[in-house]
Structures are given as C-alpha cells and as structure tokens.
Amino acid sequence: MTMWCFDEWDEMDEFRLARESILALEREHREIASILGETRQALRGDPENPELRAREKYYGKRLADLEKSRLLASEVPIELALWGPPHG
C-alpha cells in the first residue's frame, strides 16, 4: 500500500479548512431540507396558512441556492481534486 506524504504540511491545514467548510454546507443543506419537509407536511394540513407558505417559499429558495452552489454534489469530491495524489 502506498502512502502519500505531503511536502508541506500547510497543505493539510488547507485541506482541513476546505473539508470543514464543505461539511458545514452539507449540514446546512440537511437542516434546511428537514425544515422544508416539515413545513410542506404542515401545509398539507393547513394549505391556506400564509406563514407556512412564506416559510416554504423562503426555505425552498435557500435550498435551491445551496444546490446551485455545486459544492455539495460532484462526481469527484473537491478535496480529492485539490489535494489528492496525482493519478497514474
């Protein structure tokens, strides 16, 4: 098994910071999706509630904005693309 050793350990700090920021985005995405799901379920019981409609619109937009950021889903994890070992 090959182990990769970084020449400069400062790169590890950059990797850790990038990973923490991506994990924070994923946590926010899960929380917003959960709140949006609960709001939509509450709307089924009271479809005329203006507060619930406003909450659905707000969280729906926030979720769509997060999903457009393209940091949450990619074919290759961003940390691998930035700090992974070279291929080949």
C-alpha positions as a LaTeX table, in Angstrom:
\begin{tabular}{lrrr}
\hline
Residue & $x$ (\AA) & $y$ (\AA) & $z$ (\AA) \\
\hline
Met1 & 0.00 & 0.00 & 0.00 \\
Thr2 & 1.39 & 3.38 & $-0.99$ \\
Met3 & 1.29 & 6.26 & 1.49 \\
Trp4 & 1.39 & 9.83 & 0.23 \\
Cys5 & 3.40 & 12.28 & 2.28 \\
Phe6 & 2.87 & 15.95 & 1.66 \\
Asp7 & 5.99 & 18.04 & 1.20 \\
Glu8 & 4.43 & 20.96 & 3.03 \\
Trp9 & 2.17 & 20.27 & 5.98 \\
Asp10 & 0.49 & 23.65 & 5.41 \\
Glu11 & $-1.47$ & 21.89 & 2.66 \\
Met12 & $-3.03$ & 19.70 & 5.34 \\
Asp13 & $-4.37$ & 22.81 & 7.08 \\
Glu14 & $-5.88$ & 24.00 & 3.80 \\
Phe15 & $-7.41$ & 20.56 & 3.27 \\
Arg16 & $-8.88$ & 20.57 & 6.79 \\
Leu17 & $-10.37$ & 24.05 & 6.32 \\
Ala18 & $-11.89$ & 23.14 & 2.96 \\
Arg19 & $-13.33$ & 19.94 & 4.38 \\
Glu20 & $-14.82$ & 21.77 & 7.37 \\
Ser21 & $-16.46$ & 24.37 & 5.13 \\
Ile22 & $-17.93$ & 21.68 & 2.86 \\
Leu23 & $-19.19$ & 19.71 & 5.86 \\
Ala24 & $-20.82$ & 22.88 & 7.21 \\
Leu25 & $-22.57$ & 23.39 & 3.86 \\
Glu26 & $-23.79$ & 19.79 & 3.87 \\
Arg27 & $-25.06$ & 20.17 & 7.44 \\
Glu28 & $-26.91$ & 23.35 & 6.48 \\
His29 & $-28.38$ & 21.59 & 3.43 \\
Arg30 & $-29.70$ & 18.71 & 5.58 \\
Glu31 & $-31.19$ & 21.11 & 8.15 \\
Ile32 & $-32.93$ & 23.21 & 5.51 \\
Ala33 & $-34.24$ & 20.13 & 3.72 \\
Ser34 & $-35.61$ & 18.83 & 7.02 \\
Ile35 & $-37.30$ & 22.14 & 7.86 \\
Leu36 & $-38.73$ & 22.37 & 4.34 \\
Gly37 & $-40.12$ & 18.83 & 4.58 \\
Glu38 & $-41.77$ & 19.58 & 7.92 \\
Thr39 & $-43.20$ & 22.82 & 6.54 \\
Arg40 & $-44.64$ & 21.08 & 3.48 \\
Gln41 & $-46.20$ & 18.42 & 5.67 \\
Ala42 & $-47.76$ & 21.11 & 7.87 \\
Leu43 & $-49.07$ & 22.83 & 4.72 \\
Arg44 & $-50.97$ & 19.68 & 3.78 \\
Gly45 & $-52.97$ & 20.08 & 6.97 \\
Asp46 & $-53.47$ & 23.85 & 6.60 \\
Pro47 & $-52.94$ & 24.88 & 2.95 \\
Glu48 & $-54.23$ & 28.42 & 3.48 \\
Asn49 & $-51.77$ & 29.37 & 6.23 \\
Pro50 & $-49.79$ & 32.41 & 4.95 \\
Glu51 & $-46.97$ & 31.93 & 7.47 \\
Leu52 & $-46.37$ & 28.37 & 6.32 \\
Arg53 & $-46.50$ & 29.43 & 2.66 \\
Ala54 & $-43.91$ & 32.15 & 3.31 \\
Arg55 & $-41.70$ & 29.69 & 5.21 \\
Glu56 & $-41.96$ & 27.17 & 2.35 \\
Lys57 & $-41.01$ & 29.81 & $-0.21$ \\
Tyr58 & $-38.06$ & 31.08 & 1.87 \\
Tyr59 & $-36.57$ & 27.66 & 2.66 \\
Gly60 & $-37.26$ & 26.41 & $-0.87$ \\
Lys61 & $-35.21$ & 29.29 & $-2.27$ \\
Arg62 & $-32.38$ & 28.75 & 0.23 \\
Leu63 & $-32.25$ & 25.06 & $-0.62$ \\
Ala64 & $-32.22$ & 25.78 & $-4.36$ \\
Asp65 & $-29.40$ & 28.31 & $-3.88$ \\
Leu66 & $-27.33$ & 25.78 & $-1.94$ \\
Glu67 & $-27.87$ & 23.14 & $-4.59$ \\
Lys68 & $-26.79$ & 25.58 & $-7.31$ \\
Ser69 & $-23.53$ & 26.28 & $-5.50$ \\
Arg70 & $-22.18$ & 22.97 & $-6.92$ \\
Leu71 & $-20.11$ & 22.37 & $-3.80$ \\
Leu72 & $-22.48$ & 19.74 & $-2.47$ \\
Ala73 & $-22.54$ & 17.26 & $-5.31$ \\
Ser74 & $-19.86$ & 16.50 & $-7.81$ \\
Glu75 & $-18.52$ & 13.39 & $-9.47$ \\
Val76 & $-15.15$ & 13.88 & $-7.79$ \\
Pro77 & $-15.04$ & 15.19 & $-4.21$ \\
Ile78 & $-13.48$ & 18.63 & $-4.25$ \\
Glu79 & $-10.90$ & 17.73 & $-1.62$ \\
Leu80 & $-9.67$ & 14.86 & $-3.78$ \\
Ala81 & $-9.41$ & 17.09 & $-6.83$ \\
Leu82 & $-7.49$ & 19.77 & $-4.91$ \\
Trp83 & $-5.25$ & 17.79 & $-2.59$ \\
Gly84 & $-5.36$ & 14.20 & $-3.73$ \\
Pro85 & $-2.39$ & 12.33 & $-5.07$ \\
Pro86 & $-1.69$ & 12.61 & $-8.77$ \\
His87 & $-3.22$ & 9.94 & $-10.96$ \\
Gly88 & $-1.17$ & 7.48 & $-12.91$ \\
\hline
\end{tabular}
